[in-house]
């Protein structure tokens, strides 16, 4: 897993989903990240092999523990 990046008021975290993950499963995973860790979808990239790279973002809040990323 790549490390997160801080850019101004936003914190970014890449997430890689392997090929074979359905859109419904990917949506559920992203909903969990949004619900419990405050992340929102920033960008999605679909590769030819079916894997996805997703960039999540959230507003920076000083003193917050790292978010739920698996």
C-alpha positions in Angstrom: 0.0 0.0 0.0 1.3 3.4 -0.9 1.6 6.1 1.8 -0.8 8.9 2.0 0.0 12.5 0.9 -1.0 15.8 2.5 -1.7 18.7 0.1 -2.9 21.9 1.7 -6.2 21.2 3.5 -6.6 17.7 2.1 -5.1 14.3 2.9 -5.0 11.8 0.1 -4.6 8.0 0.3 -4.3 5.6 -2.6 -6.1 2.3 -2.5 -5.5 -0.6 -5.0 -8.3 -3.1 -5.7 -7.3 -6.3 -7.4 -8.9 -7.6 -10.6 -12.0 -9.7 -10.1 -13.5 -7.3 -7.5 -17.1 -6.5 -8.6 -18.3 -2.9 -8.8 -20.7 -3.6 -6.0 -17.9 -4.9 -3.7 -15.7 -1.9 -4.6 -18.7 0.4 -3.8 -19.2 -1.3 -0.4 -15.5 -0.9 0.5 -15.5 2.8 -0.4 -18.8 3.3 1.5 -17.1 1.8 4.6 -14.1 4.1 4.3 -16.5 7.1 3.9 -18.7 6.1 6.8 -16.1 5.2 9.4 -13.0 7.2 8.5 -14.4 10.3 6.6 -12.8 9.5 3.2 -14.4 10.5 -0.1 -13.6 9.4 -3.6 -11.2 11.7 -5.4 -10.1 9.8 -8.5 -10.4 6.3 -10.0 -8.2 4.6 -12.6 -9.2 1.3 -14.2 -6.3 -0.8 -15.6 -6.6 -3.2 -18.5 -6.1 -6.2 -16.2 -9.3 -5.2 -14.3 -7.6 -3.8 -11.2 -8.4 -0.4 -10.0 -6.4 2.4 -8.3 -8.5 4.7 -6.2 -7.5 7.9 -4.6 -9.4 8.8 -1.5 -9.3 12.2 0.2 -10.5 13.9 3.3 -10.1 17.2 5.0 -7.2 17.4 7.4 -8.0 17.5 11.0 -5.1 17.9 13.4 -4.7 15.1 16.0 -6.9 12.5 14.1 -5.7 8.9 14.1 -5.0 7.4 10.6 -8.2 6.2 8.8 -9.5 2.7 8.1 -7.5 1.4 5.1 -7.1 -2.3 4.4 
